[in-house]
C-alpha cells in the first residue's frame, strides 16, 4: 500500500488549522501498548528520564514510525520534518491535581504550523484517570500564564478519553492541561515534539484543488464562543496559515 493513502485531505488539514488538534488511532500489534506500559513502570519507578525516555524505551520509535502517524506529520510539517530532542513522559499518578491551562510554546505569534505536539497514550484513558484537556482554536490566542491559571473548565474543551495506542497531535500553541487523576491507576502520556525542516513550497498532503470548497467551509466554523469580530479575525488567520502551508502559491483561500 502507498504511504500516500495515509496523508491528510484538504478538509482534514483545514480542520487542524481551525481546531488545532487531530486524534489518530494507529493499529499496533496485540500486546504492543501493554509492553510499553510495563517498560514505563520499570523506567519511571524511581526517577523520570525526561528527554532520555526514548533511549530508555526505544520501542517508542515504533509509535512515530507508524504510517498513520507519519502521514499526519508529513501532511502538517512536510516530508523533512524532524523529531525534536525535547520529549517527556508525563506520569499522572492517582491523586494528582489538575494542571493550569498553558501553552508549551514561547508565545511567538507567527500563525504557522512550525511545531506539532504528539501525545501518545499507551493505555486506555478514562475520565477519572486525568486525561489531557484541550481548548480547540486557542493556538490563535495568546494569554499571560498567570491569567490562564485563573481559568476553569471551558464549555468547548475536548477531554482525551482515548483507547490505548492513540496519538493526539496538537499545534504547539494550543491551550491544554492534564486534569485531576481521581482513579487508582497511573495515566502515562508520552509527549514528543516535531519541527518543520524547511519552508513549504507545495502542499505535502493529498491536495485536490477540485474539492477545495469543503476545506474553505471549515474556516468559517465558530470554534469557541467568541465575539463576532474575533471570529472574523480568526477566519483571516486560518487562511493565512493555509496559504503558508501551500507555499503561498495559490489565491484559493483569499
C-alpha positions as CSV (number, residue, x, y, z in Angstrom):
1,X,0.0,0.0,0.0
2,X,1.2,3.5,-0.8
3,X,2.0,5.8,2.1
4,X,0.1,8.5,0.2
5,X,-3.1,6.9,1.4
6,X,-2.2,8.0,5.0
7,X,-1.8,11.7,4.1
8,X,-4.5,14.1,5.2
9,X,-7.0,15.6,2.8
10,X,-7.6,19.3,2.3
11,X,-10.6,19.2,4.6
12,X,-8.6,17.4,7.4
13,X,-5.7,19.9,7.1
14,X,-8.3,22.7,7.3
15,X,-9.8,21.1,10.4
16,X,-6.3,21.0,12.1
17,X,-5.7,24.7,11.2
18,X,-9.1,25.6,12.6
19,X,-9.3,23.5,15.7
20,X,-5.6,22.9,16.5
21,X,-5.6,19.2,17.1
22,X,-6.1,15.8,15.5
23,X,-6.7,12.4,17.1
24,X,-5.1,9.3,15.4
25,X,-5.7,5.6,16.3
26,X,-2.9,3.5,14.9
27,X,-3.3,-0.2,14.7
28,X,-0.4,-1.5,16.7
29,X,0.2,-5.3,17.2
30,X,-1.5,-7.1,20.1
31,X,0.4,-6.5,23.3
32,X,2.4,-3.6,22.0
33,X,0.9,-0.9,24.2
34,X,0.9,-3.1,27.2
35,X,4.6,-3.8,26.7
36,X,5.2,0.0,26.6
37,X,3.3,0.4,29.9
38,X,5.3,-2.4,31.5
39,X,8.6,-0.8,30.5
40,X,7.5,2.6,31.8
41,X,6.5,1.1,35.1
42,X,10.1,0.0,35.4
43,X,11.9,3.0,34.0
44,X,9.9,5.6,35.9
45,X,9.7,3.6,39.2
46,X,12.3,5.9,40.9
47,X,13.0,8.8,38.6
48,X,11.9,10.3,35.3
49,X,14.5,10.1,32.5
50,X,13.0,13.3,30.9
51,X,14.5,13.8,27.4
52,X,16.2,10.4,27.6
53,X,12.9,8.5,27.6
54,X,13.4,7.4,24.0
55,X,16.8,5.9,24.9
56,X,15.3,4.1,27.8
57,X,12.3,2.8,25.9
58,X,13.4,2.6,22.3
59,X,10.2,0.7,21.3
60,X,8.6,4.2,21.3
61,X,10.2,4.8,17.9
62,X,7.7,2.4,16.5
63,X,4.9,4.7,17.5
64,X,6.1,7.5,15.4
65,X,7.2,5.3,12.6
66,X,3.6,4.0,12.1
67,X,2.3,5.1,8.7
68,X,-0.9,6.7,10.1
69,X,1.2,8.7,12.4
70,X,3.8,9.7,9.9
71,X,1.1,10.6,7.4
72,X,-0.2,13.3,9.7
73,X,3.3,14.7,10.4
74,X,4.2,14.8,6.7
75,X,0.9,16.5,5.9
76,X,1.4,19.2,8.5
77,X,5.2,19.7,8.6
78,X,6.5,18.4,5.3
79,X,8.5,15.3,4.3
80,X,11.6,16.6,6.0
81,X,10.1,17.1,9.5
82,X,12.3,16.4,12.5
83,X,11.7,14.9,15.9
84,X,12.9,17.4,18.5
85,X,15.4,16.4,21.2
86,X,13.0,17.6,23.9
87,X,10.5,14.8,24.9
88,X,8.9,13.8,28.2
89,X,6.9,11.1,29.8
90,X,4.1,12.5,31.9
91,X,3.3,10.2,34.8
92,X,-0.1,11.3,36.1
93,X,-0.4,9.3,39.4
94,X,-3.5,8.7,41.5
95,X,-4.3,11.8,43.5
96,X,-2.6,14.2,41.1
97,X,-4.4,17.5,40.8
98,X,-5.3,19.3,37.6
99,X,-2.7,21.4,35.8
100,X,-3.2,25.0,35.0
101,X,-4.1,25.8,31.3
102,X,-0.9,26.5,29.5
103,X,0.8,26.8,26.1
104,X,4.0,24.9,25.6
105,X,5.5,27.4,23.1
106,X,7.3,30.6,23.8
107,X,4.2,32.5,22.6
108,X,5.6,33.8,19.4
109,X,2.7,34.8,17.2
110,X,3.6,33.6,13.7
111,X,0.3,31.9,12.7
112,X,2.1,29.0,11.1
113,X,2.5,25.3,11.7
114,X,6.2,25.2,12.7
115,X,6.0,22.7,15.6
116,X,3.5,20.0,16.4
117,X,3.0,18.2,19.7
118,X,2.4,14.4,19.7
119,X,0.8,12.9,22.8
120,X,0.9,9.1,22.9
121,X,-1.3,7.2,25.4
122,X,-0.2,3.6,25.9
123,X,-3.3,2.7,28.0
124,X,-7.0,3.3,27.8
125,X,-7.7,6.7,29.4
126,X,-11.0,7.1,31.3
127,X,-12.4,10.4,32.6
128,X,-11.2,9.8,36.2
129,X,-7.6,9.0,35.1
130,X,-6.6,12.6,34.5
131,X,-6.9,12.8,30.7
132,X,-5.4,15.8,28.8
133,X,-7.9,18.6,28.1
134,X,-7.5,20.8,25.0
135,X,-9.3,24.0,24.2
136,X,-9.8,24.0,20.4
137,X,-8.9,27.0,18.4
138,X,-6.7,28.6,21.1
139,X,-3.5,28.3,19.1
140,X,-4.5,31.7,17.7
141,X,-4.8,33.2,21.1
142,X,-2.0,34.4,23.3
143,X,-2.5,34.9,27.1
144,X,-0.2,35.5,30.0
145,X,0.3,32.4,32.1
146,X,-1.0,34.0,35.3
147,X,-4.2,34.9,33.5
148,X,-4.6,31.4,32.1
149,X,-4.1,30.0,35.6
150,X,-7.3,31.7,36.7
151,X,-9.5,29.9,34.1
152,X,-11.5,26.9,35.0
153,X,-13.3,24.5,32.6
154,X,-14.4,25.6,29.2
155,X,-17.6,24.5,27.6
156,X,-15.8,23.8,24.3
157,X,-12.8,21.9,25.8
158,X,-12.0,18.4,24.5
159,X,-11.0,15.8,27.0
160,X,-8.8,13.0,25.6
161,X,-10.6,9.9,26.9
162,X,-9.0,7.6,24.4
163,X,-8.1,4.0,23.8
164,X,-4.7,2.5,24.2
165,X,-2.3,3.4,21.4
166,X,-4.0,6.7,20.5
167,X,-1.8,9.6,19.4
168,X,-3.2,13.1,19.7
169,X,-1.5,15.8,17.6
170,X,-1.8,19.4,18.7
171,X,-0.5,22.7,17.5
172,X,2.4,23.9,19.7
173,X,0.4,26.9,20.8
174,X,-2.9,25.3,21.7
175,X,-4.1,25.6,25.3
176,X,-4.0,22.3,27.2
177,X,-3.7,20.8,30.7
178,X,-3.7,17.5,32.5
179,X,-6.9,17.0,34.5
180,X,-7.1,15.5,38.0
181,X,-6.5,11.8,38.4
182,X,-9.1,10.6,40.8
183,X,-8.7,6.9,39.9
184,X,-6.4,4.3,41.4
185,X,-4.4,3.9,38.1
186,X,-1.4,5.7,36.7
187,X,-2.0,7.6,33.5
188,X,1.0,7.7,31.2
189,X,1.3,10.2,28.3
190,X,4.4,10.4,26.2
191,X,4.9,13.9,24.8
192,X,7.1,14.3,21.7
193,X,7.7,17.5,19.6
194,X,8.2,17.6,15.8
195,X,9.6,20.6,13.9
196,X,9.3,21.7,10.3
197,X,12.5,21.1,8.4
198,X,12.0,23.7,5.6
199,X,9.6,26.3,4.3
200,X,6.6,24.7,2.5
201,X,6.7,25.1,-1.3
202,X,3.8,22.9,-2.3
203,X,1.1,21.1,-0.3
204,X,2.5,18.0,1.4
205,X,-0.8,16.3,1.9
206,X,-3.4,14.9,-0.6
207,X,-4.3,18.3,-2.1
208,X,-7.2,18.3,-4.6
209,X,-8.0,21.8,-6.0
210,X,-11.2,20.4,-7.4
211,X,-12.6,19.8,-3.9
212,X,-11.2,22.9,-2.1
213,X,-14.7,24.3,-1.3
214,X,-15.1,21.7,1.5
215,X,-11.9,22.8,3.2
216,X,-12.7,26.5,2.9
217,X,-16.1,25.9,4.6
218,X,-14.3,24.6,7.7
219,X,-12.6,28.0,8.1
220,X,-16.0,29.6,8.7
221,X,-16.7,27.4,11.7
222,X,-17.1,29.2,15.0
223,X,-15.0,27.0,17.3
224,X,-15.4,28.8,20.6
225,X,-18.0,31.2,21.9
226,X,-16.2,34.4,20.8
227,X,-17.3,37.8,19.8
228,X,-18.2,38.1,16.1
229,X,-15.4,40.5,15.4
230,X,-12.9,38.0,16.8
231,X,-14.5,35.2,14.8
232,X,-13.9,37.2,11.6
233,X,-10.3,37.9,12.6
234,X,-9.7,34.2,13.3
235,X,-11.0,33.3,9.8
236,X,-8.4,35.5,8.3
237,X,-5.6,33.9,10.5
238,X,-6.8,30.5,9.4
239,X,-6.4,31.4,5.8
240,X,-3.0,33.0,6.4
241,X,-1.9,29.6,7.9
242,X,-3.3,27.7,5.0
243,X,-1.6,30.0,2.4
244,X,1.7,29.4,4.2
245,X,1.2,25.7,4.0
246,X,0.6,25.6,0.3
247,X,3.7,27.7,-0.3
248,X,1.8,31.0,-0.9
249,X,1.3,29.7,-4.5
250,X,-2.5,29.9,-4.6
251,X,-5.2,32.5,-4.0
252,X,-7.8,29.9,-3.3
253,X,-8.1,31.0,0.4
254,X,-8.1,34.7,-0.2
